[in-house]
Amino acid sequence: MMCYEGNSLISDENFKAICSPWAAFSAVDVNNDNELDISELKNLFWLIDKKEPEMMRIQAEMAAIDYDGSGTIDRIEFIGYLVSPDNKCGYFDFELRKAFTKYDAD
């Protein structure tokens, strides 16, 4: 994404990496309110991880992602969580993902 002066706000590679979770968020937001409740969040992590997550994990993820304590996760909270540099709460580490993709032969 580019700002008007032509300076990158986010690299193309990172933008493409975030598109999949963005689309997954949209896919599980069944009522199209741009917020996920706990059951929609469970489906989201099921899509991302390709296996059914345990409810304990989903409750922990909800607590970590729901910054405003509303009981739901909006798209901005979710994307903020994914790109967080904090290893304790960030799910999506761009540098780790880039290294994995580069060296993963299969």
N, C-alpha and C positions, 0 to 999 in steps of 0.2 A: 504494500500500500504506500502511496506517495502523498506527501503534502503538496501544496501549491508551488512551493519553491523547489520541488524536485528532491527533497531530502527524504530518505527512507524512514518511515515510522516503525516498520517491521520488515524484516527481509522477506523476499518472495518465498524462500524455503520454509521459514517459520509460519508464514501465512498459509501455505499449502498444508503444513502439518496440523494447523488448528482447524482447517476446514472439515476434517472428518469428525472430530468431536462436536463441532458446531452443527453439522448435519444430524449427528446422532441425537443431540439435544432436541432439535426440531422433530425428529421422528418419534420420540417418546413423549413429547408434549401433546398429549391426546386432546386436550381441550383448547389448545392454541392460545394460552394466556401468558406465554413466555415465562412461566414459572413451573418448577417441578415439585410435586409433593413426594413423599417417601416412596410410594409405589412406582412413580415415574422414574425416580432416581435409581431404584433397583433395576428397572428395565434399561436405563441408560448404561449403568456399569456392566450389565449383562451384554449389551451390544459391544461396548468397548473391549471388555476382557474375553468375550466369546465363551463365557461360562457363567452359570448362575451364582451370584454372590450371596454370601451368608448375610442374614439380617443384622447381625452384630456389626459387620463391616459397614453396611449401608447406614446404620444409625450413627456410627463414628464418622463416616463421610459427610452425612447431613450436618452433624455438629461442626465439623471443620469448615464446610463450605458456606453454611448459612450465616454470613457475617452479621446481618442485621437482626437475627433471631426471630424472623417472621414465621418459621416453620416450613417455608418453601425456599427454593433456590431459583433465583432469576438468572437469566442468561449471562449477565455481567458478573454476578458472583461466581458462576461456573467457570467462565473463561478466566477470570482473575485467579481462581484457584489453580487452574491448569497451568498457567504461566508463572505461578509464584516461584521465586527463587529459593524460598524457604523449604529445605528438605523435609521438614516435619509435616508440612501441610500441602506442599506442591505435588501434584500428580504427574504433571507433564513436563519433563526436563528436556528442553530442546537440544542442549548440547549432548546429553546422554543418548537421546534418540538418534541424533545425527551420527554419533560414533557407532552406535549399534547397527544402523542401516549401512554404514560404510563397510563394516567388518563382518556382517552376517552373510555367510555364503549361501545359506539355504533359506 
